[in-house]
Amino acid sequence: MSEPLTLDGFRADLAECLFLEPDAVDLEDSPLDSGLDSLRITTLLERWQAAGVDVTFIELAERTSFAQWWQLLSERRQGASRAEA
């Protein structure tokens, strides 16, 4: 398993797929309007699942901003941490 997902890591992952610097990622932006396609979303999803976050493609697709993605991932990440304890 890879490193646990953090907000900085989340931003860095998004920036890599969007060809931006992490600080240039606006969490209020829409993933689709920002240029993410299904292949890039799947790549991100696999990376986050490897970090221990239990989330699906459909759950991400239902959310309309990176902030909503982070809220979901953060909740799932915390749930995984509690389950391991």
N, C-alpha and C positions, 0 to 999 in steps of 0.2 A: 504494500500500500504506500502511496506517496504521502507527502506532507499534508497536514490538515489545511483545509481551505480557510483563507483569511480574506478580508475585504481587499487588502493590497494585492493578494494573489488573484482574486477575482478580477480586479481592474487590469492587472497585468495580462491575464488570459484573454480578456476582451480586447485589450489594446493590440495584442499580437495578431488576433484574427482580423482586426479592423485596420491594421497597419498604422497605428497611432502610438503616441507615448501614453503611458498609464494616466498621467495627469490630464490628458486631453479627452478622456472618456467621460462623457456626461451621463450620470446614472439615470437622469430623467429621460434620456433618449429612448426611442423605440428600437428594439433589436433589428427589426426588418427594415425600418427606415434608415438605419445606420449602415446597412449593407450586408448584414449576416444572412446567409442562405442556409438551407437545411443541412448541407454538408458541414459547414462551419459550426452550426449549432450542435450537430451530432458530435463533432470533434471536441467541443467544449464540454458537452454532456459526459462523454467518456472520461475526460480528464477529471471532472468533478466527481463522478462515480468512483474512480480510482482513488480519490482522496477521501472516500467514505461517505459521500453524500448520496442518500437514496432519493433520487429524483428521476422523472421520466421526461421524454421529449414533449409529450402532450402537455404536461404541467408547465413547462417553459413556454410552449407555444400559446398557452392561454393567458399569459401575462404580457403586458404591453410596454413595459419599461425595464431597463436594467436594474433599477431600484427594486422593482417587484421580483425580479429574478433573485437578487441578493437577499431579499426578505425570505423568500422560499428556501433558498440554499442555507441561509443562516439558521432558520428554524429546523431544517432537517439535520444540519450539522450538529446543532445542540442536542437534538433528539438522539442522534447516534452516540454522542458523548455520554449522555445519561444511561443509555442502554449498556454501554461498555463498563460503566462504574459498578 
